[in-house]
Every structure is written in structure tokens, then in C-alpha cells.
Amino acid sequence: MYIHKQNINLTIFYTASYFGKKTYQKQYDLVRRTIESFDELTLISPEAGNYMDALDQQDKQNITDQQLLHYEAIKAGIRKADATIIEVSHEDLQLGHEVSLALAQKKPILCLSINEDFSKRIHNDYFFGAKYTESNVKPIIQDFLAKVRERSLSKRFNLFLYPEQIEYLEKVSKEHKMNVSEYIRRLINLDKKAAEHKG
């Protein structure tokens, strides 16, 4: 029997560009407050001042270089979180790297910008993007959190395939650097996106 649990406690890692603070701090604060407004959620973030808590005590003591300490804390925050939200209105290389870190760990990531929707340029099953305003940021984040919770409640089903189908799936999934299950999910998502564009 499959039991649907409505509310799953999520840990969200949220960050934004340090170099964009002068221009976009108002937006950074808006996104942080919006995330914090949701129940059943724990926030880890440089913007909340608690991201160093993601590091083990030993790492805090052993790493003396402050920039390296910051980097390791960002990595630890992404690793410990169920999903990541990044405010990317000020684009910079470090944020791009942090997006890659989250995607490599198969963590759903939402990139928010007041300038554009990056999901139109970046296509990945774990990547979500949106152009936001003060009036629509809450439903955008709410929708993302619902998708993260939905993924955590994924269902299993049996699928019987012919040997040549399995052989083919194993071959192409390796070419895409995925396991067979991930490759099948990718095909379903691509088909779903194609159907949405037609509709």
C-alpha cells in the first residue's frame, strides 16, 4: 500500500552572489523571508548567517583559510539539503559552480532572477528556473517545494523488458552517464516537455 504524506520536513540551502549585494540585497532578503515563511522547512544559508553550521566541528578547526572555509561550508550546505535555491540576478562564476555542485548530487535546484527564466536555457531534470517579482515569488517557491516533496514520495512499479531492450538501455544510459532508472525517467520527462510544448 502506498501512503501519501502531505507534509515532509525539507532542508533548503539558499544562497546568492556576494558581489551582487550592493544592487540586489533587497531581492535577496525578499527570497529569504519568503522561504522562511513556509512551514515544515529548515533553511541553511549565508543570508541567514547559519551556513557554517553545515560543517563538521573538525573541519571548522582544521581549515584556517577563510575563503576555503566558506567554500567547504557552501558544499556541505548543498550536500545536507534536500534542495537548493539560488538568487542569480547578479550572475557570477561561483554561483554557476554551485549550481553544478547541486546538479551533480541530483539535488533539485531553483534559480531565481528578476531578469530572466534560466530554465529556458538550461535543460536538466533537476534544474528549475523562474523570473520573479515581489508579487509572484511566493507561489513560485511554493510550487518548487511541492515538486521537491513529490519527488521524495516517488513510487515504484515493476517493468518487464525483453533482453535486447535491457541491453540497449544499459548501453545508452552509460553513454549519458546515468543508471537505467535515471535514463528512463529522463525519457519520460523529455516526452512530457514535448507534449506540453504541443499543447
C-alpha positions in Angstrom: 0.0 0.0 0.0 1.2 3.5 -0.8 0.7 6.1 1.9 0.8 9.7 0.8 2.3 12.1 3.4 1.3 15.6 2.7 4.0 17.5 4.6 7.6 16.3 4.6 10.1 18.4 6.5 12.6 19.8 4.0 16.0 21.3 4.4 16.7 24.0 1.9 20.1 25.6 1.1 19.8 29.2 -0.2 22.5 31.5 -1.4 23.1 34.5 -3.7 26.1 36.4 -5.1 28.2 38.3 -2.6 29.2 40.7 -5.3 25.5 41.4 -6.1 24.7 42.5 -2.5 25.0 46.2 -3.2 22.5 46.1 -6.0 20.3 43.1 -5.1 20.2 42.8 -1.3 16.5 43.8 -1.2 15.7 40.9 -3.5 18.0 38.5 -1.6 16.1 39.4 1.6 12.7 39.0 -0.1 13.6 35.5 -1.3 15.0 34.5 2.2 11.9 35.8 4.0 9.7 34.0 1.5 11.5 30.7 2.1 11.3 31.2 5.8 7.5 31.8 5.6 6.8 28.1 4.7 6.2 25.5 7.4 7.9 22.2 7.6 11.2 23.7 6.4 14.7 24.2 7.7 16.8 26.9 6.0 20.6 26.8 5.7 22.0 30.0 4.2 24.8 32.6 4.2 21.9 35.1 4.1 20.5 33.6 7.3 24.0 33.6 8.9 23.9 29.9 9.8 25.6 28.1 6.8 28.8 27.4 8.8 26.7 25.1 10.9 26.6 22.7 8.0 30.3 22.0 8.6 31.6 19.4 11.0 33.4 20.9 14.0 36.6 19.3 13.0 36.5 21.0 9.6 35.9 24.3 11.3 39.0 23.8 13.4 41.3 22.4 10.7 40.5 24.9 7.9 42.2 28.2 8.6 41.8 29.8 5.1 38.6 31.8 5.3 37.8 31.5 1.6 38.3 27.8 1.7 36.2 27.6 4.8 33.4 29.5 3.1 33.6 27.2 0.0 33.6 24.0 2.1 30.5 25.3 4.1 28.7 26.0 0.8 29.4 22.5 -0.4 28.3 21.0 3.0 25.1 23.0 2.9 24.2 21.8 -0.6 25.1 18.2 0.4 22.9 18.3 3.6 20.0 20.0 1.9 17.1 18.3 0.1 17.1 21.1 -2.5 18.8 24.4 -3.3 17.5 27.8 -4.2 19.9 30.4 -5.6 19.1 34.0 -6.4 21.0 34.6 -9.6 20.1 38.2 -10.7 23.8 39.0 -10.4 25.4 36.3 -12.4 28.9 35.1 -11.3 31.1 32.1 -11.8 30.9 30.9 -8.3 27.1 30.7 -8.4 27.4 28.7 -11.7 29.7 26.3 -9.9 27.3 25.9 -7.0 24.5 25.1 -9.5 26.8 22.4 -10.9 27.5 21.0 -7.5 23.8 20.7 -6.7 23.1 19.1 -10.1 26.0 16.6 -9.7 24.4 15.5 -6.5 21.0 15.2 -8.1 19.5 17.9 -5.8 16.6 19.8 -7.2 17.7 23.5 -7.7 15.6 26.6 -8.3 17.4 29.6 -9.8 15.5 32.8 -9.3 16.3 36.0 -11.2 14.5 39.3 -11.7 15.9 39.4 -15.2 15.2 36.1 -16.9 14.0 32.5 -16.6 17.1 30.4 -16.9 15.1 27.2 -17.4 14.7 28.3 -21.0 18.4 28.0 -21.5 19.4 25.2 -19.1 17.7 21.8 -19.5 18.2 19.3 -16.7 15.7 17.1 -14.8 16.8 18.7 -11.6 17.0 22.3 -12.7 14.2 24.8 -12.3 14.2 28.5 -13.1 11.9 31.4 -12.9 11.8 35.2 -13.5 10.2 36.6 -10.3 8.7 39.7 -8.8 7.7 40.6 -5.3 4.1 39.5 -6.1 4.8 36.1 -7.7 7.9 34.9 -5.7 5.8 33.1 -3.1 3.8 30.9 -5.5 7.0 30.1 -7.5 8.8 28.9 -4.4 5.7 27.1 -3.2 5.4 25.2 -6.5 9.1 24.3 -6.3 8.8 23.0 -2.8 5.8 20.9 -3.8 7.8 19.4 -6.6 10.7 18.5 -4.2 8.3 16.9 -1.8 6.6 15.0 -4.7 10.0 13.6 -5.8 10.7 12.4 -2.3 7.5 10.4 -2.4 8.3 8.7 -5.7 6.5 5.4 -6.4 8.0 2.1 -7.5 6.5 -0.2 -10.2 7.6 -3.3 -12.0 8.6 -3.1 -15.6 9.3 -6.2 -17.7 11.6 -5.8 -20.7 13.0 -8.0 -23.4 16.7 -8.8 -23.0 17.6 -6.7 -26.1 15.7 -3.8 -24.6 17.7 -4.1 -21.3 20.9 -4.4 -23.3 20.1 -1.2 -25.2 19.1 0.7 -22.1 22.3 -0.3 -20.3 24.3 0.9 -23.3 22.7 4.3 -23.8 22.4 5.0 -20.1 26.2 4.6 -19.8 26.7 6.9 -22.7 24.6 9.5 -20.8 26.5 8.7 -17.5 23.2 7.7 -15.8 21.9 4.5 -14.4 19.0 2.8 -16.3 16.3 4.2 -14.0 17.6 7.7 -14.4 17.7 7.3 -18.2 14.1 6.1 -18.3 12.9 9.0 -16.1 14.8 11.3 -18.4 12.9 9.9 -21.5 9.6 10.4 -19.7 10.4 14.0 -18.8 11.5 14.8 -22.3 8.3 13.3 -23.7 6.3 15.2 -21.1 8.0 18.5 -22.1 7.4 17.9 -25.8 3.7 17.2 -25.1 3.5 20.5 -23.0 5.0 22.5 -25.9 2.5 21.0 -28.4 -0.4 21.8 -26.0 
